[in-house]
Amino acid sequence: MKTSTFLTYVGDQCGKAEEVIGFYTSIFPNSEIKSITKYAEGEPGGTPELIKYGVFILNGVEYKVSESNYNHAWSFTPGVSLFVECDTEEEIQTLFDAIASNEGQVMVPLDNYAGMGITALVKNSDGVKTSMASLGS
């Protein structure tokens, strides 16, 4: 058995998945886009520019992704984030700068918080949050 994170882009996020995957795979080491399958013309759930099913790797961890233009009553929730454990202050600063400068919204500024070490929370342009902590501090 294997578990994996599955991100479904709907509503305002629909149509942003491929751009976001490209961005994330460019800033994390050991990352790649393994496959992207798009909807066929007239296929229910999407249009040819949308991802029907995709697989990508971020620093050795596999993620799955899909987009749907159906009118769903849900989207990404603020209670869920990608959590990145950084080894050094330099690593967390580099990652924070990259995400924040890519239309990211800083929700928790990068700082040394009592009991948590150097931590930050940034909402990416697609609505997915990235939590960062430098465990080396």
C-alpha positions as CSV (number, residue, x, y, z in Angstrom):
1,M,0.0,0.0,0.0
2,K,1.2,3.5,-0.8
3,T,-0.3,6.9,0.1
4,S,0.1,10.1,-1.9
5,T,-1.3,13.7,-1.8
6,F,-3.9,14.4,-4.5
7,L,-4.5,18.0,-5.4
8,T,-7.7,18.9,-7.3
9,Y,-7.8,22.3,-8.9
10,V,-11.4,23.6,-9.1
11,G,-13.2,27.0,-9.2
12,D,-10.7,29.9,-9.3
13,Q,-7.7,27.5,-9.2
14,C,-8.9,25.5,-12.2
15,G,-6.4,26.1,-15.0
16,K,-3.4,27.0,-12.7
17,A,-2.1,23.5,-12.0
18,E,0.4,23.1,-14.8
19,E,2.0,26.5,-14.1
20,V,2.2,25.7,-10.4
21,I,3.7,22.2,-11.0
22,G,6.3,23.8,-13.2
23,F,7.1,26.4,-10.5
24,Y,7.4,23.9,-7.7
25,T,9.5,21.4,-9.6
26,S,11.9,24.3,-10.5
27,I,12.5,25.3,-6.9
28,F,12.8,21.9,-5.1
29,P,15.7,19.6,-5.8
30,N,15.1,16.0,-6.9
31,S,11.9,17.1,-8.6
32,E,10.3,16.4,-12.0
33,I,7.0,16.2,-13.8
34,K,6.4,12.5,-14.5
35,S,3.3,12.7,-16.6
36,I,0.4,15.0,-17.6
37,T,-2.7,13.8,-19.3
38,K,-5.1,16.4,-20.6
39,Y,-8.8,16.1,-21.3
40,A,-9.9,15.3,-24.8
41,E,-12.1,17.7,-26.7
42,G,-15.7,17.3,-25.4
43,E,-14.7,15.0,-22.6
44,P,-16.8,15.6,-19.4
45,G,-15.0,17.4,-16.5
46,G,-12.6,19.5,-18.5
47,T,-11.3,21.1,-21.7
48,P,-8.2,20.2,-23.6
49,E,-6.0,22.8,-21.8
50,L,-6.8,21.3,-18.4
51,I,-5.0,18.4,-16.6
52,K,-7.2,15.4,-16.3
53,Y,-4.5,13.5,-14.4
54,G,-0.9,14.3,-13.6
55,V,2.0,13.0,-11.5
56,F,4.9,15.0,-10.3
57,I,7.8,14.6,-7.8
58,L,8.9,17.2,-5.2
59,N,12.2,16.4,-3.6
60,G,11.6,12.6,-4.1
61,V,7.9,12.7,-2.9
62,E,5.2,11.8,-5.4
63,Y,2.1,14.0,-5.8
64,K,-1.0,13.6,-8.0
65,V,-3.0,16.4,-9.6
66,S,-6.2,17.0,-11.5
67,E,-8.3,19.9,-12.7
68,S,-12.1,20.0,-13.0
69,N,-14.3,22.8,-14.4
70,Y,-17.4,21.4,-12.8
71,N,-19.1,23.7,-10.4
72,H,-17.8,22.1,-7.1
73,A,-18.8,23.4,-3.7
74,W,-15.3,23.1,-2.4
75,S,-11.7,24.1,-3.0
76,F,-8.4,24.2,-1.1
77,T,-8.9,24.7,2.6
78,P,-6.6,26.9,4.7
79,G,-6.2,24.0,7.2
80,V,-4.1,22.0,4.8
81,S,-0.6,22.8,3.6
82,L,2.5,21.3,2.1
83,F,5.0,21.0,5.0
84,V,8.6,21.4,4.1
85,E,11.3,20.6,6.7
86,C,14.4,22.6,5.8
87,D,17.9,21.6,7.1
88,T,19.4,25.1,7.3
89,E,18.3,28.7,7.7
90,E,19.7,29.4,4.2
91,E,17.5,26.7,2.7
92,I,14.3,28.0,4.4
93,Q,15.2,31.6,3.3
94,T,15.7,30.5,-0.3
95,L,12.4,28.6,-0.4
96,F,10.5,31.4,1.4
97,D,11.9,34.0,-1.1
98,A,11.0,31.9,-4.1
99,I,7.4,31.2,-3.1
100,A,6.7,34.7,-1.7
101,S,8.0,36.4,-4.8
102,N,5.8,34.2,-7.1
103,E,2.6,36.0,-6.2
104,G,2.7,34.3,-2.8
105,Q,0.7,35.7,0.2
106,V,2.7,35.6,3.4
107,M,0.4,34.3,6.1
108,V,3.0,33.8,8.8
109,P,6.2,35.9,8.3
110,L,9.5,34.1,8.3
111,D,10.8,34.4,11.8
112,N,12.2,32.5,14.8
113,Y,9.1,31.6,16.8
114,A,9.5,30.4,20.4
115,G,9.3,26.6,20.5
116,M,9.0,26.3,16.8
117,G,12.3,27.6,15.4
118,I,12.4,29.4,12.1
119,T,9.0,29.0,10.6
120,A,6.8,30.6,7.9
121,L,3.5,30.0,6.0
122,V,3.0,31.2,2.5
123,K,-0.1,30.9,0.4
124,N,0.9,30.2,-3.2
125,S,-0.8,31.9,-6.2
126,D,-3.0,28.8,-6.6
127,G,-4.3,28.8,-3.1
128,V,-2.2,26.0,-1.8
129,K,-0.3,26.8,1.4
130,T,3.3,25.9,2.0
131,S,4.5,25.6,5.6
132,M,8.2,25.8,6.2
133,A,10.3,25.1,9.3
134,S,14.0,25.0,9.7
135,L,14.6,22.0,11.9
136,G,18.3,22.9,12.0
137,S,17.7,25.9,14.2
